């Protein structure tokens, strides 16, 4: 009987440690969305970007993607993002979709410009660059190898 009680207590301790670890990891991972002012940017392709995707400057998270929609006039993907109010974006700021790693995952990378005028709440980033699809690169390499050395009759 004492063995069952000991196993139950040990199981409870293991569960408590697991809950503590998950809570600690969640708070330290900075997974929440950043509240602040909202800006938009249009891209020709937003593969790998969804609501909650990080917005970074020099690798540091300064915002989050809060919306992705298709513009019915230009057929460009429009991304809405919130930026930390402590960060001031200039009107010549550029945005690009950057890969986290070769295994996947993207984020929005912002590059600040030198203009003195700032983008306010509801503003737009006009200079954008869509991400490079790893699938497309590999496909081009494979097709390039297939046709590179052969001649047609």
MONORTA-V641442 format. One record per residue. N is the residue number from 1. RES is the residue in one small letter. SS is DSSP state (~ for helix, > for strand, _ for the rest). PHI is phi as a letter, one per 30 degrees, with the letter a starting at -180 (* if undefined). PSI is psi in whole degrees, -180 to 180 (999 if undefined). Layout:
BEGIN
N;RES;SS;PHI;PSI, N;RES;SS;PHI;PSI
END
This chain:
BEGIN
1;x;_;*;-39, 2;x;~;d;-27, 3;x;~;d;-40, 4;x;~;d;-40, 5;x;~;d;-43, 6;x;~;d;-44, 7;x;~;d;-39, 8;x;~;d;-44, 9;x;~;d;-44, 10;x;~;d;-40, 11;x;~;d;-41, 12;x;~;d;-41, 13;x;~;d;-43, 14;x;~;d;-44, 15;x;~;d;-40, 16;x;~;d;-42, 17;x;~;d;-40, 18;x;~;d;-43, 19;x;~;d;-43, 20;x;~;d;-45, 21;x;~;d;-45, 22;x;~;d;-41, 23;x;~;d;-43, 24;x;~;d;-46, 25;x;~;d;-40, 26;x;~;d;-43, 27;x;~;d;-33, 28;x;~;d;-20, 29;x;_;d;-11, 30;x;_;h;52, 31;x;_;d;-13, 32;x;_;d;163, 33;x;_;d;151, 34;x;_;c;131, 35;x;_;c;146, 36;x;>;l;-151, 37;x;>;d;155, 38;x;>;c;136, 39;x;>;b;160, 40;x;>;b;159, 41;x;>;a;145, 42;x;>;c;139, 43;x;>;b;153, 44;x;_;d;-25, 45;x;_;a;137, 46;x;_;b;38, 47;x;_;e;131, 48;x;_;i;5, 49;x;_;c;132, 50;x;_;b;174, 51;x;_;e;132, 52;x;_;j;-11, 53;x;_;d;142, 54;x;>;d;147, 55;x;>;c;125, 56;x;>;b;150, 57;x;>;b;123, 58;x;_;h;35, 59;x;_;i;-3, 60;x;>;c;130, 61;x;>;d;123, 62;x;>;b;-1, 63;x;>;a;-177, 64;x;>;b;150, 65;x;>;d;128, 66;x;>;c;-7, 67;x;>;a;146, 68;x;>;b;127, 69;x;>;b;162, 70;x;>;c;125, 71;x;_;d;120, 72;x;_;d;-14, 73;x;_;c;-50, 74;x;_;c;-13, 75;x;_;h;29, 76;x;_;c;151, 77;x;>;d;127, 78;x;>;c;126, 79;x;>;c;130, 80;x;>;c;133, 81;x;>;b;149, 82;x;>;c;141, 83;x;>;b;138, 84;x;>;e;130, 85;x;_;d;-19, 86;x;_;d;-16, 87;x;_;c;124, 88;x;_;c;117, 89;x;_;c;135, 90;x;>;d;161, 91;x;_;d;-19, 92;x;_;c;21, 93;x;_;d;141, 94;x;>;c;153, 95;x;>;b;137, 96;x;>;b;156, 97;x;>;c;119, 98;x;>;c;148, 99;x;>;d;140, 100;x;_;d;-48, 101;x;_;a;179, 102;x;_;d;-19, 103;x;_;d;-7, 104;x;_;k;178, 105;x;_;i;131, 106;x;>;b;164, 107;x;>;b;165, 108;x;>;c;122, 109;x;>;c;124, 110;x;>;c;139, 111;x;>;b;116, 112;x;_;d;147, 113;x;_;c;-166, 114;x;_;c;-1, 115;x;_;d;151, 116;x;_;d;-23, 117;x;_;d;140, 118;x;>;c;153, 119;x;_;d;128, 120;x;_;c;-176, 121;x;_;e;130, 122;x;_;i;5, 123;x;>;d;178, 124;x;>;b;140, 125;x;>;c;120, 126;x;_;c;-28, 127;x;>;c;111, 128;x;>;b;158, 129;x;>;b;123, 130;x;_;d;160, 131;x;_;d;161, 132;x;_;c;125, 133;x;_;d;121, 134;x;~;d;-35, 135;x;~;d;-42, 136;x;~;d;-40, 137;x;~;d;-47, 138;x;~;d;-41, 139;x;~;d;-43, 140;x;~;d;-40, 141;x;~;d;-44, 142;x;~;d;-46, 143;x;~;d;-32, 144;x;~;d;-37, 145;x;~;d;-37, 146;x;~;d;-39, 147;x;~;c;-8, 148;x;~;d;-41, 149;x;_;c;-5, 150;x;_;c;147, 151;x;_;c;146, 152;x;_;d;146, 153;x;_;d;999
END
